Amino acid sequence: MSTGIVGNSVELPDQAYLVCATPRSGSTLLCELLSATGVAGRPQEYFEDLQATSRPRQPRQYFDGLDAPEVLELLAPAEPGVPRPPGSFARRFPEILREGTTPNGVFGAKLMWGYLPDLLLGVREIPEASGRRAPEALAAAFPRLRYVQVLRRDKVGQAVSLWTAVQTAQWRDDGDGPHQHEPEYAYRAIDHLVEQLTAQERAWTRWFANAGLTPVTVVYEDLAATQRAVVGDVLDALGLERADVAEPPMRRQAGGRSLEWATRYQAERSGEEAA
């Protein structure tokens, strides 16, 4: 393994990959499955703190620019947070590499499109990445970097899932207890998120194309249907040995309410387009 990157000598992974996604696209399921193999790093969302607040994106921030008080009143007020101190990313980065690396020297992490600009601000604090264009900066920070892009065909279902999550502050279902409160249907919220998620997925695709990069592609609907096969294909594409795929400790959150909301939204959308 190589050594040295931020001030002092630290062990680094031999290779790395980023799972690039949009919220509620199935990336958590994929990362849980990859982590469980023991050979594909420990891909988690290590880079979700925003530069301006030192916090992950908060529910109301998904609706910036939307003039819809009936939507915002269903969401908790945003906490202001504090700006990320200069140099803090570079100081934390070696520990992130250690946390996300399995004994075979593979590092994995998950990255949403909305966090890419803030990751780049942090990465450029590292001397090797300073002043470089985005793909080159990331390649300088992460050895032998590869990308996995997660897509979800059903954007309405994805938006419904996200709208439920931002209301309940429950981002995964481990079976540990009830939601903080029951979510409410809101056409404008779901419609806003359909457009946002579609735009962000397309932004990832353009970013890869402009950088001349070819990511490993995973479609959520395929992953949900054939987990072992899809994870095996990802391991093969990354040049990693195949390993057993264990059932992740999470449950699918889609249920009757999600299907009802998706059907209701599609009917209202059709009516609005016909008007």
C-alpha positions as CSV (number, residue, x, y, z in Angstrom):
1,M,0.0,0.0,0.0
2,S,1.1,3.5,-0.7
3,T,1.8,6.0,2.1
4,G,1.7,9.7,2.8
5,I,-0.8,12.3,1.6
6,V,-1.8,14.9,4.2
7,G,1.1,16.2,6.3
8,N,2.1,12.9,7.9
9,S,2.5,9.4,6.7
10,V,-0.7,7.3,6.7
11,E,-1.7,4.0,5.0
12,L,-3.8,4.5,2.0
13,P,-6.0,2.1,0.0
14,D,-4.6,0.6,-3.2
15,Q,-7.8,1.4,-5.1
16,A,-11.0,3.3,-4.6
17,Y,-14.4,3.7,-6.1
18,L,-17.3,6.2,-5.6
19,V,-20.9,5.2,-5.8
20,C,-22.5,8.2,-7.5
21,A,-26.2,8.5,-7.1
22,T,-29.3,10.6,-6.3
23,P,-31.3,10.3,-3.1
24,R,-33.6,7.2,-2.8
25,S,-32.1,5.6,-5.9
26,G,-31.2,2.4,-4.2
27,S,-27.6,3.4,-3.5
28,T,-27.9,2.5,0.2
29,L,-29.0,-1.0,-0.7
30,L,-26.1,-1.4,-3.1
31,C,-23.6,0.0,-0.6
32,E,-24.9,-2.3,2.2
33,L,-24.5,-5.3,-0.1
34,L,-21.0,-4.3,-1.3
35,S,-19.9,-3.6,2.3
36,A,-21.1,-7.0,3.4
37,T,-18.9,-8.8,0.9
38,G,-15.8,-7.7,2.9
39,V,-13.8,-7.1,-0.2
40,A,-15.3,-3.9,-1.6
41,G,-14.5,-1.3,1.1
42,R,-17.1,0.1,3.4
43,P,-19.0,2.5,1.1
44,Q,-20.8,5.1,3.2
45,E,-21.7,8.7,2.8
46,Y,-18.6,10.2,4.2
47,F,-18.8,13.4,2.2
48,E,-22.2,14.7,3.1
49,D,-21.3,17.8,5.2
50,L,-21.9,21.0,3.3
51,Q,-19.1,23.6,3.2
52,A,-21.5,26.3,4.3
53,T,-23.0,24.6,7.3
54,S,-20.8,21.6,8.3
55,R,-24.1,19.6,8.2
56,P,-25.8,17.3,5.7
57,R,-28.5,18.8,3.5
58,Q,-31.6,19.4,5.6
59,P,-35.2,18.7,4.5
60,R,-36.1,22.3,3.6
61,Q,-33.0,22.6,1.5
62,Y,-34.4,20.1,-0.9
63,F,-37.0,22.7,-1.8
64,D,-34.8,25.8,-2.1
65,G,-36.5,28.1,-4.7
66,L,-39.9,26.5,-4.4
67,D,-42.7,29.0,-3.4
68,A,-45.0,26.6,-1.7
69,P,-45.6,27.4,2.0
70,E,-47.9,24.3,2.2
71,V,-44.9,22.2,1.5
72,L,-42.4,23.9,3.8
73,E,-44.8,23.9,6.8
74,L,-44.6,20.1,6.8
75,L,-40.8,20.2,7.3
76,A,-38.6,21.0,10.3
77,P,-36.9,24.4,10.2
78,A,-33.4,24.3,8.9
79,E,-30.6,24.7,11.4
80,P,-28.0,27.3,10.3
81,G,-24.9,25.4,11.2
82,V,-21.4,26.9,10.9
83,P,-19.0,27.0,7.9
84,R,-16.5,24.2,7.6
85,P,-13.2,25.5,9.0
86,P,-10.4,25.8,6.4
87,G,-8.2,22.8,6.4
88,S,-10.7,20.6,8.3
89,F,-11.4,18.3,5.3
90,A,-7.7,17.7,4.8
91,R,-7.2,16.8,8.4
92,R,-10.1,14.5,8.5
93,F,-9.4,12.8,5.1
94,P,-6.9,10.2,6.3
95,E,-9.4,8.9,8.9
96,I,-12.1,8.7,6.2
97,L,-9.8,6.6,4.1
98,R,-9.1,4.3,7.0
99,E,-12.8,4.0,7.8
100,G,-13.8,3.2,4.3
101,T,-11.1,0.7,3.4
102,T,-11.3,-3.1,3.8
103,P,-8.2,-5.2,4.6
104,N,-7.6,-5.9,1.0
105,G,-6.9,-2.3,0.3
106,V,-10.2,-1.2,-1.3
107,F,-11.9,2.1,-0.4
108,G,-15.5,2.8,-1.2
109,A,-17.7,5.8,-0.6
110,K,-21.2,7.0,-1.7
111,L,-21.6,10.5,-3.2
112,M,-24.8,12.3,-4.1
113,W,-24.7,14.8,-6.9
114,G,-25.7,17.6,-4.5
115,Y,-22.5,17.0,-2.5
116,L,-20.0,16.9,-5.4
117,P,-19.1,20.6,-5.3
118,D,-18.5,20.5,-1.5
119,L,-16.4,17.4,-1.9
120,L,-14.3,19.1,-4.5
121,L,-13.8,22.1,-2.2
122,G,-12.5,19.8,0.4
123,V,-10.3,17.6,-1.8
124,R,-8.5,20.7,-3.2
125,E,-7.2,21.3,0.3
126,I,-5.0,18.3,-0.3
127,P,-1.7,19.4,-1.9
128,E,-1.8,16.7,-4.6
129,A,-5.3,17.8,-5.7
130,S,-4.9,21.6,-5.3
131,G,-5.8,23.6,-8.5
132,R,-6.8,20.6,-10.6
133,R,-9.9,20.1,-12.6
134,A,-12.6,18.1,-10.9
135,P,-11.9,14.6,-12.3
136,E,-8.1,15.0,-11.9
137,A,-8.5,16.4,-8.4
138,L,-10.5,13.3,-7.4
139,A,-8.1,11.0,-9.1
140,A,-5.2,12.6,-7.2
141,A,-7.0,12.1,-3.9
142,F,-8.3,8.6,-4.4
143,P,-5.9,5.9,-5.8
144,R,-7.0,4.1,-9.0
145,L,-10.4,5.7,-8.8
146,R,-13.4,4.1,-10.4
147,Y,-17.0,5.1,-10.5
148,V,-20.3,3.3,-10.0
149,Q,-23.5,5.2,-11.1
150,V,-26.8,4.1,-9.7
151,L,-29.9,4.9,-11.8
152,R,-33.6,4.5,-10.9
153,R,-36.1,4.3,-13.7
154,D,-39.2,5.0,-11.6
155,K,-38.6,8.7,-10.8
156,V,-42.1,9.1,-9.3
157,G,-41.5,6.3,-6.9
158,Q,-38.1,7.8,-6.1
159,A,-39.6,11.2,-5.4
160,V,-42.4,9.8,-3.2
161,S,-39.8,7.9,-1.2
162,L,-37.7,11.1,-0.8
163,W,-40.7,13.2,0.2
164,T,-41.6,10.6,2.8
165,A,-38.0,10.5,4.2
166,V,-37.6,14.3,4.5
167,Q,-40.9,14.5,6.4
168,T,-40.2,11.7,8.8
169,A,-36.4,12.1,9.1
170,Q,-36.1,8.4,8.6
171,W,-33.8,7.5,5.7
172,R,-33.8,3.8,6.0
173,D,-35.9,1.0,7.6
174,D,-34.0,-1.2,10.0
175,G,-37.2,-2.2,11.8
176,D,-36.2,-0.3,14.9
177,G,-39.3,1.7,15.5
178,P,-42.1,4.0,14.2
179,H,-41.7,7.2,12.2
180,Q,-41.4,10.5,14.2
181,H,-44.7,11.5,12.6
182,E,-47.0,10.4,9.8
183,P,-46.1,12.0,6.5
184,E,-48.6,13.9,4.3
185,Y,-49.2,13.8,0.6
186,A,-48.3,17.0,-1.3
187,Y,-48.4,17.1,-5.1
188,R,-46.1,20.2,-5.4
189,A,-43.5,18.6,-3.2
190,I,-43.4,15.3,-5.2
191,D,-43.5,17.2,-8.5
192,H,-40.6,19.4,-7.5
193,L,-38.6,16.3,-6.4
194,V,-39.3,14.4,-9.7
195,E,-37.8,17.3,-11.6
196,Q,-34.9,17.7,-9.2
197,L,-34.0,14.0,-9.2
198,T,-34.3,13.7,-12.9
199,A,-32.0,16.7,-13.4
200,Q,-29.4,15.4,-10.9
201,E,-29.2,12.0,-12.5
202,R,-28.7,13.6,-15.9
203,A,-26.1,15.9,-14.4
204,W,-24.1,12.8,-13.3
205,T,-24.4,11.3,-16.7
206,R,-23.1,14.5,-18.4
207,W,-20.3,14.9,-15.9
208,F,-19.0,11.4,-16.7
209,A,-19.3,12.0,-20.5
210,N,-17.6,15.4,-20.3
211,A,-14.8,13.8,-18.3
212,G,-14.4,10.9,-20.6
213,L,-15.2,8.5,-17.9
214,T,-17.3,5.3,-18.2
215,P,-18.9,4.3,-14.8
216,V,-20.1,0.9,-13.9
217,T,-23.9,1.3,-14.2
218,V,-26.4,-0.2,-11.7
219,V,-30.1,0.1,-12.2
220,Y,-32.1,0.0,-9.0
221,E,-34.9,-2.1,-10.4
222,D,-32.4,-4.7,-11.6
223,L,-30.7,-4.7,-8.2
224,A,-33.9,-5.1,-6.3
225,A,-34.8,-8.1,-8.4
226,T,-31.4,-9.9,-8.6
227,Q,-29.2,-8.6,-5.8
228,R,-26.5,-11.3,-5.9
229,A,-26.1,-11.2,-9.7
230,V,-25.9,-7.4,-9.8
231,V,-23.4,-7.2,-6.9
232,G,-21.3,-9.9,-8.5
233,D,-21.3,-8.0,-11.8
234,V,-20.1,-4.8,-9.9
235,L,-17.3,-6.7,-8.2
236,D,-16.2,-8.1,-11.6
237,A,-16.3,-4.7,-13.2
238,L,-14.2,-3.2,-10.4
239,G,-11.7,-6.1,-10.7
240,L,-12.5,-7.5,-7.2
241,E,-12.9,-11.1,-6.2
242,R,-16.4,-12.4,-5.9
243,A,-17.7,-12.9,-2.4
244,D,-20.9,-14.0,-0.7
245,V,-23.7,-11.4,-0.8
246,A,-25.5,-11.3,2.6
247,E,-29.0,-9.9,3.1
248,P,-28.6,-6.3,4.3
249,P,-30.1,-5.3,7.7
250,M,-32.7,-3.0,6.1
251,R,-36.1,-3.4,4.6
252,R,-37.7,-1.9,1.5
253,Q,-39.8,1.1,2.6
254,A,-42.1,1.1,-0.4
255,G,-45.6,0.0,0.7
256,G,-49.3,0.7,0.1
257,R,-49.0,4.4,0.9
258,S,-46.1,4.9,-1.5
259,L,-48.1,3.2,-4.3
260,E,-51.2,5.2,-3.5
261,W,-49.3,8.5,-3.5
262,A,-47.5,7.6,-6.8
263,T,-50.9,6.7,-8.4
264,R,-52.5,9.9,-7.1
265,Y,-49.6,12.1,-8.3
266,Q,-49.6,10.6,-11.8
267,A,-53.4,11.2,-12.0
268,E,-53.0,14.8,-10.9
269,R,-50.1,15.3,-13.2
270,S,-52.0,13.9,-16.2
271,G,-54.9,16.2,-15.3
272,E,-52.7,19.2,-15.1
273,E,-51.0,18.5,-18.5
274,A,-54.4,18.0,-20.1
275,A,-55.8,21.3,-18.7
